[in-house]
Amino acid sequence: MYKAKITITLRSSILDPQGKATHHALGELGFKSIQSVRIGKFVELEIDAASNSEAASLAENACKELLANSVMEDYQVEIQELVVR
């Protein structure tokens, strides 16, 4: 059993209105040293696979087909083996 930790972020060329609004709100709260904010998504998948590479392949395919918008978003996949007790 494996856990895929997936971080999905908007590409740097895509405007991030949620990040912009959050940056403004943080400034109003006194966090003046924060220069910019980008908002993304974090997804965890538990995958029943025979190997690390199979789990990574399944997670990559899930990102390509559903979890990430390939036109606007980038993603990173980290695979961890779960210890079953």
Secondary structure as UniProt FT lines:
FT   STRAND          2..10
FT   TURN            12..13
FT   HELIX           17..28
FT   TURN            29..30
FT   TURN            32..33
FT   STRAND          40..47
FT   HELIX           52..62
FT   HELIX           63..67
FT   TURN            70..72
FT   STRAND          73..81
//
